[in-house]
Amino acid sequence: MKISIVTTLYNSVPYLDEFYSRMSNSVKKITNDYEIIFVNDASPDDSLHVVLNYRQKDKKVKLIDLSRNFGQHKAIMTGLEHTKGDLVFLIDSDLEEAPELILDFYKSMNEEKDADVIYGIQKKRKGRLFHRLSGVLFYKIFNLLSDYKIPENLTTVRLMKREYIDSLIQHRESEILIGGLWTITGYKQVPYSIVTNHKGGTSYSLTKKVAMFINSITSFSSKPLLYIFYIGLIISIISMGFVIYLFVEKVFYGIPVPGYTSLIVSVWFTGGIIIFSIGLVGIYLSRVFMEVKNRPYTIIKRKYD
């Protein structure tokens, strides 16, 4: 098979007809040997039945129905596992990224003879001020703490060769950050600047963003654990220096040691550092706990293939 197209479904009904039409017309300009794989991540709307209607008239449409909502990143990995194409085009179905990009990406891959992946980068991040700033902050902190740098303003849309896909789906983490997996898989990946269409809303609340940020850092970097050691070492050195200072003042100069207030502040500060450090270690232990269970990251209820 020439090309596999993968997309996920979650509250996608308003976009599906246009997405399916534009995607089908675009890929036919490249080849008639293709498949479109929809992964239903337990969408609460009627997305499942809409795609089933497409299947009645178009056998190139395939559907993977998950048993519950597992999250977009895990749904994406499940879809990629079931592709058969020599090339795989990944894109969201909400039309933020134009389906016609497959033509541009295909052309770019032919021009970049040794490229294994062509991936989209937003020319300018869109959305509300908080959304833009939180995105910038995420990439800055993640790349500072992680040994694997994720390109800023990375988008979902990308065109990948079969060899890259076969390597990518070998990752079996329970906690998935898809951008991190794309990066650590390696191969030659070439950025392609695109303009996205902001649909005006996001399913990621502040709580979800914070949870994803914590999961991302603890899944791809051990540096926070190292920083705990350094913080403890610095506090110990400062504390020891302060003890020596007070000892010298008391013994040699007869100056009384002041300070119930300073003592309480020191106790609260040190206690806060200790509780934070224990909590951080607990997060890492919880990651280990989840990974050693070796549970599947999605469960497929039914495949329409």
BAPA-525049 format. One record per residue (C-alpha): residue in three letters; z, x, y. Coordinates in nm, 3 decimals. Example, Ala and Ser with C-alpha at 12.3 -4.5 7.8 and 13.67 -1.06 7.14 Angstrom:
BEGIN
R / ALA / 0.780 / 1.230 / -0.450
R / SER / 0.714 / 1.367 / -0.106
//
This chain:
BEGIN
R / MET / 0.000 / 0.000 / 0.000
R / LYS / -0.088 / 0.123 / 0.347
R / ILE / 0.185 / -0.017 / 0.576
R / SER / 0.517 / -0.196 / 0.531
R / ILE / 0.675 / -0.373 / 0.828
R / VAL / 1.051 / -0.435 / 0.826
R / THR / 1.251 / -0.661 / 1.057
R / THR / 1.585 / -0.844 / 1.043
R / LEU / 1.678 / -1.205 / 1.108
R / TYR / 1.979 / -1.326 / 1.303
R / ASN / 1.943 / -1.619 / 1.543
R / SER / 1.573 / -1.537 / 1.548
R / VAL / 1.411 / -1.882 / 1.545
R / PRO / 1.310 / -1.883 / 1.915
R / TYR / 1.106 / -1.566 / 1.865
R / LEU / 0.973 / -1.589 / 1.509
R / ASP / 0.645 / -1.775 / 1.557
R / GLU / 0.529 / -1.543 / 1.833
R / PHE / 0.657 / -1.235 / 1.652
R / TYR / 0.484 / -1.324 / 1.326
R / SER / 0.156 / -1.407 / 1.499
R / ARG / 0.146 / -1.094 / 1.715
R / MET / 0.267 / -0.867 / 1.436
R / SER / 0.008 / -0.996 / 1.188
R / ASN / -0.279 / -0.969 / 1.436
R / SER / -0.178 / -0.616 / 1.533
R / VAL / -0.141 / -0.469 / 1.184
R / LYS / -0.473 / -0.622 / 1.073
R / LYS / -0.644 / -0.398 / 1.330
R / ILE / -0.524 / -0.103 / 1.119
R / THR / -0.548 / -0.236 / 0.763
R / ASN / -0.541 / -0.550 / 0.550
R / ASP / -0.322 / -0.370 / 0.297
R / TYR / 0.023 / -0.443 / 0.438
R / GLU / 0.347 / -0.636 / 0.385
R / ILE / 0.595 / -0.787 / 0.631
R / ILE / 0.953 / -0.781 / 0.503
R / PHE / 1.206 / -1.009 / 0.672
R / VAL / 1.574 / -0.942 / 0.594
R / ASN / 1.790 / -1.248 / 0.656
R / ASP / 2.136 / -1.123 / 0.757
R / ALA / 2.293 / -1.467 / 0.696
R / SER / 2.141 / -1.602 / 1.015
R / PRO / 2.326 / -1.921 / 1.122
R / ASP / 2.006 / -2.085 / 1.249
R / ASP / 1.695 / -2.195 / 1.056
R / SER / 1.534 / -1.849 / 1.039
R / LEU / 1.532 / -1.849 / 0.657
R / HIS / 1.328 / -2.168 / 0.626
R / VAL / 1.090 / -2.068 / 0.903
R / VAL / 0.998 / -1.749 / 0.715
R / LEU / 0.972 / -1.942 / 0.387
R / ASN / 0.711 / -2.160 / 0.558
R / TYR / 0.517 / -1.845 / 0.650
R / ARG / 0.523 / -1.742 / 0.283
R / GLN / 0.351 / -2.063 / 0.179
R / LYS / 0.037 / -1.961 / 0.364
R / ASP / 0.072 / -1.582 / 0.369
R / LYS / 0.174 / -1.392 / 0.055
R / LYS / 0.202 / -1.071 / 0.254
R / VAL / 0.528 / -1.209 / 0.392
R / LYS / 0.832 / -1.114 / 0.186
R / LEU / 1.191 / -1.222 / 0.239
R / ILE / 1.525 / -1.070 / 0.140
R / ASP / 1.815 / -1.313 / 0.175
R / LEU / 2.157 / -1.145 / 0.196
R / SER / 2.466 / -1.319 / 0.056
R / ARG / 2.652 / -1.295 / 0.390
R / ASN / 2.633 / -1.123 / 0.725
R / PHE / 2.659 / -0.747 / 0.672
R / GLY / 2.540 / -0.629 / 1.014
R / GLN / 2.201 / -0.524 / 1.145
R / HIS / 2.218 / -0.159 / 1.041
R / LYS / 2.298 / -0.238 / 0.679
R / ALA / 2.031 / -0.509 / 0.674
R / ILE / 1.777 / -0.256 / 0.803
R / MET / 1.864 / -0.006 / 0.528
R / THR / 1.829 / -0.281 / 0.267
R / GLY / 1.486 / -0.371 / 0.398
R / LEU / 1.373 / -0.009 / 0.397
R / GLU / 1.482 / 0.027 / 0.034
R / HIS / 1.235 / -0.244 / -0.068
R / THR / 0.928 / -0.112 / 0.113
R / LYS / 0.619 / 0.005 / -0.077
R / GLY / 0.396 / 0.129 / 0.204
R / ASP / 0.285 / 0.485 / 0.271
R / LEU / 0.390 / 0.410 / 0.630
R / VAL / 0.685 / 0.194 / 0.733
R / PHE / 0.708 / 0.028 / 1.072
R / LEU / 1.056 / -0.087 / 1.175
R / ILE / 1.100 / -0.330 / 1.464
R / ASP / 1.336 / -0.605 / 1.582
R / SER / 1.205 / -0.961 / 1.567
R / ASP / 1.344 / -1.062 / 1.908
R / LEU / 1.037 / -0.935 / 2.096
R / GLU / 1.234 / -0.689 / 2.308
R / GLU / 0.991 / -0.437 / 2.160
R / ALA / 0.627 / -0.546 / 2.153
R / PRO / 0.476 / -0.586 / 1.802
R / GLU / 0.157 / -0.429 / 1.941
R / LEU / 0.343 / -0.095 / 1.955
R / ILE / 0.239 / -0.044 / 1.595
R / LEU / -0.110 / 0.041 / 1.723
R / ASP / 0.022 / 0.299 / 1.970
R / PHE / 0.259 / 0.453 / 1.718
R / TYR / -0.013 / 0.470 / 1.452
R / LYS / -0.247 / 0.643 / 1.695
R / SER / 0.028 / 0.887 / 1.797
R / MET / 0.107 / 0.972 / 1.434
R / ASN / -0.260 / 1.047 / 1.367
R / GLU / -0.266 / 1.275 / 1.670
R / GLU / 0.059 / 1.446 / 1.566
R / LYS / -0.068 / 1.559 / 1.227
R / ASP / 0.262 / 1.706 / 1.108
R / ALA / 0.487 / 1.429 / 1.247
R / ASP / 0.693 / 1.237 / 0.993
R / VAL / 0.838 / 0.985 / 1.239
R / ILE / 0.729 / 0.837 / 1.571
R / TYR / 1.027 / 0.669 / 1.737
R / GLY / 1.066 / 0.469 / 2.057
R / ILE / 1.266 / 0.578 / 2.360
R / GLN / 1.325 / 0.343 / 2.653
R / LYS / 1.180 / 0.471 / 2.979
R / LYS / 1.462 / 0.295 / 3.162
R / ARG / 1.765 / 0.127 / 3.010
R / LYS / 1.772 / -0.244 / 3.094
R / GLY / 2.043 / -0.508 / 3.110
R / ARG / 2.351 / -0.563 / 3.321
R / LEU / 2.533 / -0.276 / 3.487
R / PHE / 2.815 / -0.274 / 3.228
R / HIS / 2.564 / -0.274 / 2.942
R / ARG / 2.374 / 0.019 / 3.091
R / LEU / 2.684 / 0.223 / 3.174
R / SER / 2.846 / 0.163 / 2.834
R / GLY / 2.523 / 0.276 / 2.667
R / VAL / 2.511 / 0.597 / 2.868
R / LEU / 2.880 / 0.663 / 2.800
R / PHE / 2.834 / 0.607 / 2.427
R / TYR / 2.553 / 0.862 / 2.395
R / LYS / 2.731 / 1.120 / 2.613
R / ILE / 3.059 / 1.104 / 2.420
R / PHE / 2.893 / 1.082 / 2.077
R / ASN / 2.669 / 1.382 / 2.141
R / LEU / 2.965 / 1.575 / 2.282
R / LEU / 3.176 / 1.518 / 1.972
R / SER / 2.909 / 1.515 / 1.702
R / ASP / 2.710 / 1.803 / 1.556
R / TYR / 2.413 / 1.566 / 1.523
R / LYS / 2.263 / 1.464 / 1.856
R / ILE / 2.119 / 1.115 / 1.892
R / PRO / 1.842 / 1.084 / 2.152
R / GLU / 1.958 / 0.879 / 2.449
R / ASN / 1.811 / 0.530 / 2.499
R / LEU / 1.697 / 0.522 / 2.136
R / THR / 1.534 / 0.196 / 2.024
R / THR / 1.493 / 0.037 / 1.682
R / VAL / 1.115 / 0.055 / 1.675
R / ARG / 0.972 / 0.346 / 1.477
R / LEU / 0.689 / 0.438 / 1.241
R / MET / 0.791 / 0.649 / 0.940
R / LYS / 0.615 / 0.821 / 0.652
R / ARG / 0.702 / 0.752 / 0.289
R / GLU / 0.865 / 1.092 / 0.231
R / TYR / 1.103 / 1.035 / 0.520
R / ILE / 1.193 / 0.686 / 0.399
R / ASP / 1.266 / 0.814 / 0.047
R / SER / 1.505 / 1.070 / 0.196
R / LEU / 1.665 / 0.824 / 0.440
R / ILE / 1.761 / 0.567 / 0.178
R / GLN / 1.951 / 0.829 / -0.021
R / HIS / 2.239 / 0.790 / 0.225
R / ARG / 2.499 / 0.554 / 0.079
R / GLU / 2.773 / 0.537 / 0.343
R / SER / 2.976 / 0.216 / 0.366
R / GLU / 3.003 / 0.253 / 0.745
R / ILE / 2.652 / 0.290 / 0.881
R / LEU / 2.536 / 0.412 / 1.220
R / ILE / 2.162 / 0.386 / 1.177
R / GLY / 2.080 / 0.620 / 1.467
R / GLY / 2.299 / 0.890 / 1.314
R / LEU / 2.134 / 0.853 / 0.973
R / TRP / 1.791 / 0.877 / 1.132
R / THR / 1.892 / 1.205 / 1.291
R / ILE / 2.068 / 1.379 / 1.002
R / THR / 1.779 / 1.300 / 0.764
R / GLY / 1.576 / 1.562 / 0.947
R / TYR / 1.195 / 1.598 / 0.928
R / LYS / 0.977 / 1.619 / 1.236
R / GLN / 1.050 / 1.322 / 1.461
R / VAL / 0.843 / 1.271 / 1.775
R / PRO / 0.963 / 1.048 / 2.064
R / TYR / 0.733 / 0.791 / 2.221
R / SER / 0.826 / 0.643 / 2.558
R / ILE / 0.815 / 0.261 / 2.568
R / VAL / 0.905 / -0.027 / 2.797
R / THR / 1.130 / -0.291 / 2.644
R / ASN / 1.162 / -0.657 / 2.739
R / HIS / 1.526 / -0.743 / 2.806
R / LYS / 1.601 / -1.091 / 2.670
R / GLY / 1.907 / -1.133 / 2.891
R / GLY / 2.188 / -1.132 / 2.634
R / THR / 2.340 / -0.934 / 2.350
R / SER / 2.528 / -1.023 / 2.032
R / TYR / 2.749 / -0.717 / 2.079
R / SER / 3.073 / -0.812 / 2.253
R / LEU / 3.304 / -0.555 / 2.411
R / THR / 3.522 / -0.561 / 2.098
R / LYS / 3.220 / -0.496 / 1.874
R / LYS / 3.102 / -0.214 / 2.098
R / VAL / 3.442 / -0.044 / 2.087
R / ALA / 3.460 / -0.085 / 1.707
R / MET / 3.108 / 0.054 / 1.667
R / PHE / 3.194 / 0.350 / 1.892
R / ILE / 3.504 / 0.435 / 1.686
R / ASN / 3.311 / 0.396 / 1.360
R / SER / 3.031 / 0.616 / 1.492
R / ILE / 3.257 / 0.902 / 1.598
R / THR / 3.473 / 0.901 / 1.286
R / SER / 3.169 / 0.875 / 1.057
R / PHE / 2.976 / 1.164 / 1.208
R / SER / 3.231 / 1.405 / 1.351
R / SER / 3.554 / 1.575 / 1.242
R / LYS / 3.608 / 1.724 / 1.587
R / PRO / 3.876 / 1.469 / 1.691
R / LEU / 4.093 / 1.596 / 1.404
R / LEU / 4.042 / 1.951 / 1.528
R / TYR / 4.131 / 1.845 / 1.882
R / ILE / 4.461 / 1.702 / 1.753
R / PHE / 4.553 / 2.050 / 1.631
R / TYR / 4.462 / 2.205 / 1.966
R / ILE / 4.656 / 1.940 / 2.161
R / GLY / 4.961 / 1.996 / 1.941
R / LEU / 4.932 / 2.371 / 1.983
R / ILE / 4.904 / 2.346 / 2.362
R / ILE / 5.201 / 2.109 / 2.388
R / SER / 5.407 / 2.341 / 2.168
R / ILE / 5.323 / 2.643 / 2.383
R / ILE / 5.402 / 2.458 / 2.707
R / SER / 5.728 / 2.323 / 2.562
R / MET / 5.836 / 2.666 / 2.440
R / GLY / 5.759 / 2.817 / 2.781
R / PHE / 5.963 / 2.544 / 2.953
R / VAL / 6.258 / 2.604 / 2.716
R / ILE / 6.250 / 2.976 / 2.793
R / TYR / 6.234 / 2.900 / 3.166
R / LEU / 6.538 / 2.669 / 3.151
R / PHE / 6.729 / 2.921 / 2.936
R / VAL / 6.671 / 3.202 / 3.186
R / GLU / 6.776 / 2.984 / 3.483
R / LYS / 7.094 / 2.870 / 3.308
R / VAL / 7.208 / 3.205 / 3.162
R / PHE / 7.104 / 3.448 / 3.433
R / TYR / 7.119 / 3.237 / 3.751
R / GLY / 7.373 / 2.970 / 3.662
R / ILE / 7.139 / 2.689 / 3.765
R / PRO / 7.223 / 2.369 / 3.574
R / VAL / 6.949 / 2.207 / 3.370
R / PRO / 6.836 / 1.896 / 3.564
R / GLY / 6.712 / 1.597 / 3.449
R / TYR / 6.751 / 1.281 / 3.249
R / THR / 6.426 / 1.157 / 3.411
R / SER / 6.223 / 1.463 / 3.314
R / LEU / 6.361 / 1.440 / 2.960
R / ILE / 6.258 / 1.076 / 2.920
R / VAL / 5.909 / 1.143 / 3.061
R / SER / 5.866 / 1.431 / 2.818
R / VAL / 5.979 / 1.218 / 2.524
R / TRP / 5.743 / 0.934 / 2.616
R / PHE / 5.450 / 1.169 / 2.667
R / THR / 5.506 / 1.356 / 2.341
R / GLY / 5.569 / 1.030 / 2.154
R / GLY / 5.244 / 0.885 / 2.284
R / ILE / 5.049 / 1.191 / 2.170
R / ILE / 5.209 / 1.174 / 1.826
R / ILE / 5.138 / 0.802 / 1.779
R / PHE / 4.778 / 0.847 / 1.897
R / SER / 4.729 / 1.139 / 1.659
R / ILE / 4.875 / 0.951 / 1.363
R / GLY / 4.651 / 0.655 / 1.444
R / LEU / 4.344 / 0.876 / 1.458
R / VAL / 4.428 / 1.036 / 1.124
R / GLY / 4.479 / 0.683 / 0.988
R / ILE / 4.126 / 0.586 / 1.095
R / TYR / 3.982 / 0.883 / 0.910
R / LEU / 4.190 / 0.797 / 0.602
R / SER / 4.061 / 0.440 / 0.616
R / ARG / 3.704 / 0.578 / 0.619
R / VAL / 3.780 / 0.781 / 0.307
R / PHE / 3.943 / 0.474 / 0.149
R / MET / 3.632 / 0.262 / 0.209
R / GLU / 3.385 / 0.528 / 0.096
R / VAL / 3.555 / 0.610 / -0.237
R / LYS / 3.534 / 0.243 / -0.340
R / ASN / 3.155 / 0.293 / -0.365
R / ARG / 3.084 / -0.071 / -0.288
R / PRO / 2.723 / -0.175 / -0.217
R / TYR / 2.669 / -0.204 / 0.157
R / THR / 2.478 / -0.529 / 0.111
R / ILE / 2.447 / -0.791 / -0.162
R / ILE / 2.111 / -0.960 / -0.204
R / LYS / 2.136 / -1.330 / -0.277
R / ARG / 1.766 / -1.374 / -0.347
R / LYS / 1.436 / -1.194 / -0.301
R / TYR / 1.122 / -1.386 / -0.221
R / ASP / 0.862 / -1.132 / -0.332
//
